[in-house]
Amino acid sequence: MAHLSAAKMLYALALETAFKAVIVRDRPAEVQFKTKTDSAGNVVFAELMQIGVSKGAGHSLSALAEKTEVFHRGGNPIFATDADVTSARATVDELSAFITWIGRYPTPTRADQHPNYPVPPLSDAWGDDMRRWTDPMLDRLHGLAESV
């Protein structure tokens, strides 16, 4: 099952990157940098502080998904039914655990954190089912990026 964990981590990274790209493009006011300038006013240092969500939620795919409105049920929704949205949300929540605890931070970075390692059986996020929910999000986000 190690290959599935690796695939889930990569899908999570792809979603995180796509969500953040859309936020940068569509909501630039919600992107915060910390900068330092020299005496002439030239930027000599820049640090990205947050993209649309608080710094602590930067890997929360569900928080990022909400910012990009991928679960929005208005005109031209990505998912046809409320049940589809529920399954897609569960998949995104599960993938957040893979990006946080398996892919990037296999041990807590603070003493008050407790790892939330995904343990099978999980949601519908298995193989083709995982792609059933993530691919439409990535397709829509990618389609939006093409219009820039």
Backbone as JSON, one array per atom type, in Angstrom:
{
  "sequence": "MAHLSAAKMLYALALETAFKAVIVRDRPAEVQFKTKTDSAGNVVFAELMQIGVSKGAGHSLSALAEKTEVFHRGGNPIFATDADVTSARATVDELSAFITWIGRYPTPTRADQHPNYPVPPLSDAWGDDMRRWTDPMLDRLHGLAESV",
  "N": [[0.8, -1.19, 0.0], [2.19, 1.13, 0.06], [2.67, 2.51, -2.31], [0.19, 3.7, -2.81], [-0.02, 5.5, -0.72], [2.06, 7.24, -1.43], [1.04, 8.18, -3.86], [-1.26, 9.52, -2.95], [-0.08, 11.53, -1.42], [1.19, 12.97, -3.45], [-1.0, 13.77, -5.02], [-2.2, 15.4, -3.12], [-0.25, 17.41, -2.86], [-0.4, 18.44, -5.46], [-3.04, 19.44, -5.49], [-2.86, 21.35, -3.4], [-0.98, 23.16, -4.49], [-2.38, 24.0, -6.81], [-4.72, 25.14, -5.67], [-3.54, 27.25, -4.21], [-2.36, 28.71, -6.28], [-4.62, 29.66, -7.65], [-5.72, 31.27, -5.65], [-3.69, 33.2, -5.39], [-3.88, 34.35, -7.91], [-6.64, 35.17, -8.09], [-7.29, 36.41, -5.68], [-5.39, 38.45, -4.75], [-5.08, 40.3, -2.69], [-5.26, 38.8, -0.43], [-2.88, 37.59, -0.1], [0.0, 37.62, 1.71], [3.07, 39.2, 2.31], [6.2, 39.49, 3.96], [8.46, 41.99, 3.99], [11.76, 43.39, 3.55], [13.55, 46.36, 3.14], [16.24, 48.19, 1.61], [18.15, 51.22, 2.28], [17.6, 52.74, 0.05], [15.11, 51.97, -0.65], [14.8, 49.64, -2.07], [13.68, 46.32, -2.36], [15.12, 43.89, -0.42], [14.73, 41.55, 0.82], [12.23, 39.09, 0.96], [9.51, 37.41, 2.34], [7.1, 34.92, 2.15], [4.15, 35.08, 3.86], [1.45, 34.25, 4.14], [-1.1, 32.62, 2.22], [-4.09, 33.32, 1.45], [-5.24, 31.78, 3.56], [-4.8, 31.31, 7.12], [-1.43, 31.11, 8.33], [-0.97, 28.75, 9.78], [-2.87, 27.09, 8.67], [-2.03, 26.52, 6.17], [-1.54, 24.11, 4.85], [-3.94, 22.93, 4.88], [-6.1, 21.42, 3.0], [-8.87, 21.52, 2.84], [-9.51, 24.08, 3.85], [-8.2, 25.66, 1.95], [-9.59, 24.81, -0.32], [-12.12, 25.83, 0.22], [-11.6, 28.56, 0.0], [-11.13, 28.75, -2.72], [-13.52, 28.07, -3.71], [-14.3, 25.55, -4.75], [-16.2, 23.74, -3.93], [-18.52, 25.02, -4.22], [-21.96, 25.39, -4.84], [-23.36, 26.85, -6.68], [-23.98, 28.37, -9.92], [-22.77, 26.38, -12.61], [-21.44, 24.17, -11.12], [-18.73, 22.13, -9.87], [-19.24, 19.61, -8.83], [-22.01, 17.45, -9.1], [-24.02, 16.72, -7.23], [-25.14, 17.04, -3.77], [-24.24, 14.86, -2.33], [-22.01, 14.13, -3.8], [-20.37, 16.34, -3.3], [-20.01, 16.0, -0.56], [-18.51, 13.59, -0.52], [-16.26, 14.43, -1.98], [-15.28, 16.41, -0.26], [-14.6, 14.81, 1.98], [-12.55, 13.32, 0.86], [-10.66, 15.33, 0.29], [-10.15, 16.2, 2.91], [-8.97, 13.89, 3.92], [-6.69, 13.72, 2.27], [-5.33, 15.95, 3.16], [-4.23, 15.07, 5.55], [-2.32, 13.32, 4.56], [-0.56, 15.03, 3.22], [0.36, 16.58, 5.31], [1.21, 14.88, 7.49], [2.45, 12.57, 6.43], [3.85, 13.26, 4.11], [5.27, 15.71, 4.53], [5.73, 16.47, 7.27], [6.58, 14.22, 9.18], [6.82, 13.95, 11.88], [5.6, 15.73, 14.73], [5.86, 19.34, 14.66], [5.63, 20.96, 16.78], [5.27, 20.8, 20.35], [2.63, 20.61, 21.18], [1.24, 19.44, 19.14], [-0.38, 16.67, 17.64], [0.18, 13.84, 15.78], [-1.84, 12.98, 12.98], [-2.14, 10.41, 11.64], [-3.24, 8.82, 8.72], [-5.25, 5.95, 8.76], [-6.02, 2.9, 7.28], [-9.28, 1.27, 7.09], [-10.13, 3.97, 4.96], [-11.76, 6.94, 3.71], [-13.6, 7.29, 0.61], [-11.32, 7.58, -0.83], [-9.6, 5.86, -2.5], [-7.44, 4.73, -4.89], [-8.89, 4.69, -8.01], [-11.28, 5.84, -7.08], [-10.33, 7.98, -5.55], [-9.27, 9.58, -7.56], [-11.61, 10.13, -8.88], [-12.77, 12.16, -7.39], [-10.75, 14.09, -7.06], [-9.67, 14.73, -9.6], [-11.69, 16.25, -11.09], [-11.6, 18.65, -9.62], [-8.93, 19.49, -9.99], [-8.94, 19.71, -12.78], [-10.79, 21.83, -13.16], [-9.52, 23.91, -11.75], [-7.16, 24.09, -13.2], [-8.2, 24.8, -15.69], [-9.14, 27.35, -15.08], [-6.74, 28.61, -14.64], [-5.68, 28.73, -17.2], [-7.0, 30.84, -18.39], [-5.77, 33.14, -17.69]],
  "CA": [[0.0, 0.0, 0.0], [3.05, 2.3, 0.08], [2.49, 3.28, -3.54], [-1.02, 4.49, -2.68], [0.32, 6.63, 0.15], [2.85, 8.18, -2.24], [0.11, 8.81, -4.82], [-2.11, 10.46, -2.21], [0.73, 12.68, -1.07], [1.41, 13.75, -4.67], [-2.27, 14.42, -5.33], [-2.38, 16.47, -2.14], [0.65, 18.5, -3.27], [-0.94, 19.05, -6.68], [-4.2, 20.25, -5.1], [-2.39, 22.51, -2.63], [-0.37, 24.1, -5.43], [-3.43, 24.55, -7.67], [-5.54, 26.02, -4.84], [-2.78, 28.47, -3.9], [-2.19, 29.48, -7.52], [-5.88, 30.36, -7.91], [-5.84, 32.33, -4.65], [-2.76, 34.27, -5.77], [-4.41, 35.01, -9.1], [-7.97, 35.76, -7.92], [-7.42, 37.13, -4.42], [-4.04, 38.9, -4.38], [-5.1, 41.03, -1.42], [-5.17, 37.81, 0.65], [-1.52, 37.06, -0.09], [0.78, 38.53, 2.53], [4.52, 39.06, 2.33], [6.99, 40.29, 4.89], [9.6, 42.45, 3.19], [12.75, 44.32, 4.1], [14.13, 47.2, 2.09], [17.47, 48.92, 1.95], [17.94, 52.65, 2.47], [17.09, 53.31, -1.21], [13.75, 51.48, -0.87], [14.82, 48.4, -2.84], [13.38, 45.12, -1.57], [16.29, 43.02, -0.31], [14.28, 40.29, 1.42], [10.78, 38.9, 0.96], [9.08, 36.11, 2.87], [5.68, 34.69, 2.02], [3.59, 34.83, 5.18], [0.25, 33.44, 4.01], [-1.82, 32.65, 0.94], [-5.53, 33.14, 1.57], [-5.63, 31.18, 4.84], [-3.78, 31.56, 8.12], [-0.2, 30.35, 8.11], [-1.14, 27.42, 10.36], [-3.78, 26.3, 7.83], [-1.48, 26.54, 4.82], [-1.6, 22.79, 4.23], [-5.3, 22.43, 5.02], [-6.72, 21.43, 1.68], [-10.27, 21.93, 2.94], [-9.54, 25.54, 3.98], [-7.84, 26.21, 0.64], [-10.7, 24.51, -1.24], [-13.19, 26.79, 0.5], [-11.19, 29.85, -0.57], [-11.23, 28.71, -4.18], [-14.93, 27.79, -3.99], [-14.5, 24.35, -5.56], [-17.39, 23.02, -3.47], [-19.65, 25.93, -4.42], [-23.06, 24.7, -5.52], [-24.04, 27.78, -7.57], [-23.88, 28.1, -11.36], [-21.66, 25.57, -13.13], [-20.67, 23.54, -10.05], [-17.85, 21.02, -10.23], [-19.87, 18.36, -8.42], [-23.42, 17.5, -9.47], [-24.96, 16.53, -6.13], [-24.62, 17.27, -2.43], [-23.51, 13.65, -1.94], [-20.69, 14.23, -4.44], [-19.61, 17.35, -2.55], [-19.64, 15.37, 0.71], [-17.42, 12.64, -0.8], [-15.08, 15.2, -2.37], [-14.76, 17.03, 0.98], [-13.96, 13.76, 2.78], [-11.3, 12.99, 0.18], [-9.75, 16.45, 0.52], [-9.74, 16.13, 4.32], [-8.02, 12.77, 4.06], [-5.44, 14.07, 1.61], [-4.63, 16.91, 4.02], [-3.42, 14.3, 6.5], [-1.17, 12.77, 3.84], [0.42, 16.09, 2.93], [0.92, 17.09, 6.56], [1.89, 13.93, 8.36], [3.25, 11.57, 5.74], [4.72, 13.85, 3.11], [6.14, 16.82, 4.91], [6.06, 16.55, 8.68], [6.26, 12.91, 9.76], [6.75, 14.1, 13.32], [5.09, 17.07, 15.03], [6.83, 20.43, 14.72], [5.44, 21.6, 18.08], [4.94, 19.84, 21.4], [1.19, 20.48, 21.36], [0.66, 18.79, 17.98], [-0.47, 15.21, 17.67], [0.04, 13.36, 14.4], [-3.12, 12.41, 12.57], [-1.78, 9.5, 10.57], [-4.38, 8.1, 8.15], [-5.21, 4.5, 8.98], [-7.09, 2.23, 6.52], [-9.9, 1.78, 5.87], [-10.4, 5.4, 4.97], [-12.93, 7.34, 2.92], [-13.62, 6.78, -0.77], [-10.08, 7.99, -1.48], [-8.78, 4.71, -2.87], [-7.18, 4.56, -6.31], [-9.77, 5.37, -8.95], [-12.23, 6.68, -6.36], [-9.65, 9.22, -5.2], [-9.21, 10.38, -8.79], [-12.98, 10.53, -9.21], [-13.07, 13.41, -6.69], [-9.7, 15.11, -7.18], [-9.45, 15.16, -10.98], [-12.53, 17.38, -11.49], [-11.1, 19.88, -9.0], [-7.71, 19.89, -10.69], [-9.31, 20.14, -14.13], [-11.4, 23.16, -13.09], [-8.5, 24.87, -11.34], [-6.26, 24.25, -14.33], [-8.94, 25.56, -16.7], [-9.15, 28.73, -14.66], [-5.38, 29.15, -14.81], [-5.44, 28.97, -18.62], [-7.62, 32.07, -18.84], [-4.95, 34.28, -17.27]],
  "C": [[0.85, 1.27, 0.0], [2.88, 3.16, -1.17], [1.25, 4.16, -3.48], [-0.78, 5.7, -1.77], [1.12, 7.68, -0.61], [1.95, 8.9, -3.24], [-0.77, 9.84, -4.13], [-1.32, 11.71, -1.82], [0.93, 13.57, -2.3], [0.13, 14.44, -5.13], [-2.51, 15.59, -4.38], [-1.49, 17.67, -2.49], [0.13, 19.22, -4.51], [-2.14, 19.93, -6.35], [-3.77, 21.5, -4.35], [-1.82, 23.58, -3.56], [-1.43, 24.77, -6.31], [-4.32, 25.52, -6.88], [-4.81, 27.34, -4.59], [-2.57, 29.33, -5.13], [-3.45, 30.28, -7.84], [-6.07, 31.49, -6.9], [-4.92, 33.5, -5.0], [-3.31, 35.06, -6.95], [-5.7, 35.8, -8.82], [-8.13, 36.63, -6.68], [-6.06, 37.65, -3.94], [-3.99, 39.67, -3.07], [-4.98, 40.09, -0.22], [-3.82, 37.11, 0.7], [-0.66, 38.07, 0.65], [2.26, 38.17, 2.5], [5.09, 39.92, 3.45], [8.22, 40.7, 4.1], [10.52, 43.34, 4.0], [13.33, 45.08, 2.93], [15.42, 47.82, 2.57], [17.15, 50.41, 2.04], [17.4, 53.34, 1.21], [15.66, 52.84, -1.51], [13.67, 50.23, -1.71], [14.54, 47.21, -1.92], [14.61, 44.21, -1.6], [15.94, 41.66, 0.28], [12.77, 40.24, 1.34], [10.48, 37.49, 1.45], [7.57, 36.02, 2.72], [5.13, 34.31, 3.39], [2.31, 34.0, 5.13], [-0.38, 33.64, 2.65], [-3.28, 32.31, 1.23], [-6.03, 32.56, 2.88], [-4.52, 31.47, 5.84], [-2.57, 30.66, 7.89], [-0.3, 28.92, 8.66], [-2.05, 26.51, 9.55], [-3.28, 26.2, 6.4], [-1.48, 25.21, 4.1], [-2.99, 22.16, 4.36], [-6.0, 22.54, 3.67], [-8.17, 21.85, 1.75], [-10.39, 23.44, 3.08], [-9.21, 26.2, 2.64], [-8.95, 25.98, -0.38], [-11.85, 25.49, -1.03], [-12.85, 28.15, -0.11], [-11.34, 29.88, -2.08], [-12.63, 28.34, -4.65], [-15.17, 26.55, -4.86], [-15.71, 23.53, -5.15], [-18.65, 23.85, -3.65], [-20.72, 25.25, -5.26], [-23.83, 25.62, -6.46], [-23.9, 27.38, -9.03], [-22.61, 27.36, -11.74], [-20.81, 24.93, -12.02], [-19.79, 22.41, -10.58], [-18.54, 19.69, -9.96], [-21.38, 18.48, -8.54], [-24.38, 17.44, -8.28], [-24.31, 16.86, -4.8], [-23.82, 16.06, -1.94], [-22.11, 13.65, -2.56], [-19.8, 15.22, -3.69], [-19.13, 16.75, -1.22], [-18.48, 14.4, 0.52], [-16.14, 13.38, -1.18], [-14.46, 15.87, -1.15], [-14.03, 16.0, 1.83], [-12.61, 13.38, 2.17], [-10.26, 14.08, 0.42], [-9.26, 16.46, 1.97], [-8.72, 15.03, 4.54], [-6.67, 13.11, 3.44], [-4.64, 15.1, 2.41], [-3.74, 16.18, 5.02], [-2.19, 13.73, 5.82], [-0.12, 13.85, 3.58], [1.1, 16.57, 4.21], [1.76, 16.06, 7.27], [2.75, 12.9, 7.64], [4.27, 12.23, 4.83], [5.71, 14.85, 3.63], [6.62, 16.76, 6.34], [5.74, 15.23, 9.37], [6.28, 12.91, 11.28], [6.25, 15.52, 13.6], [6.2, 18.11, 15.07], [6.72, 21.21, 16.02], [5.01, 20.54, 19.09], [3.44, 19.62, 21.56], [0.49, 19.84, 20.16], [0.64, 17.28, 18.19], [-0.69, 14.72, 16.26], [-1.32, 12.74, 14.16], [-2.84, 11.5, 11.37], [-3.03, 8.8, 10.04], [-4.2, 6.59, 8.34], [-6.34, 3.86, 8.18], [-8.03, 1.48, 7.45], [-10.29, 3.24, 6.02], [-11.65, 5.7, 4.15], [-12.89, 6.68, 1.55], [-12.31, 7.06, -1.5], [-9.14, 6.81, -1.73], [-8.64, 4.68, -4.38], [-8.09, 5.37, -7.21], [-10.8, 6.25, -8.25], [-11.59, 8.01, -5.96], [-9.61, 10.14, -6.42], [-10.58, 10.88, -9.2], [-13.31, 11.89, -8.58], [-12.01, 14.47, -6.91], [-9.52, 15.6, -8.61], [-10.39, 16.29, -11.42], [-12.09, 18.71, -10.87], [-9.88, 20.39, -9.74], [-8.02, 20.38, -12.11], [-9.89, 21.55, -14.11], [-10.35, 24.2, -12.72], [-7.52, 25.12, -12.48], [-6.94, 25.07, -15.43], [-9.0, 27.03, -16.36], [-7.8, 29.38, -14.9], [-5.1, 29.47, -16.27], [-6.0, 30.3, -19.1], [-6.83, 33.32, -18.46], [-4.19, 34.86, -18.45]]
}
